[in-house]
């Protein structure tokens, strides 16, 4: 069992998977700053997922069909942060085309290297290149 698999099993005991992180599901409040909303399709990490609801384009390209893990949320967070940080909209078409590579390039150009490195790693096209947890991503920022 890899360290990634072990970490996933540990998170599954307690965590939730939102399954639909995107800019429209984040609001800004005076007291708390950004707040994630719309938990309609979220699940406990260890529970089976019976619906396939998602926002087109926000699933990792290497996601195993039907396997919803925290990795999906981290990928979606990366795309969301890239949009918020650059002001560019993520565009995805039904035939699978997107501007993700352009968005990633803008992140490299516009953001400080530490922040851009975290965002790019979050939305990396390959699971083994992404963070294994949100804690790991946060630690990289500090």
HELIX and SHEET records of a PDB file:
HELIX    1   1 UNK A    3  UNK A   14  1                                  12    
HELIX    2   2 UNK A   23  UNK A   25  5                                   3    
HELIX    3   3 UNK A   70  UNK A   86  1                                  17    
HELIX    4   4 UNK A  100  UNK A  110  1                                  11    
HELIX    5   5 UNK A  113  UNK A  122  1                                  10    
HELIX    6   6 UNK A  127  UNK A  129  5                                   3    
HELIX    7   7 UNK A  134  UNK A  141  1                                   8    
SHEET    1   A 2 UNK A  16  UNK A  17  0                                        
SHEET    2   A 2 UNK A  43  UNK A  44 -1                                        
SHEET    1   B 2 UNK A  26  UNK A  29  0                                        
SHEET    2   B 2 UNK A  33  UNK A  36 -1                                        
END                                                                             
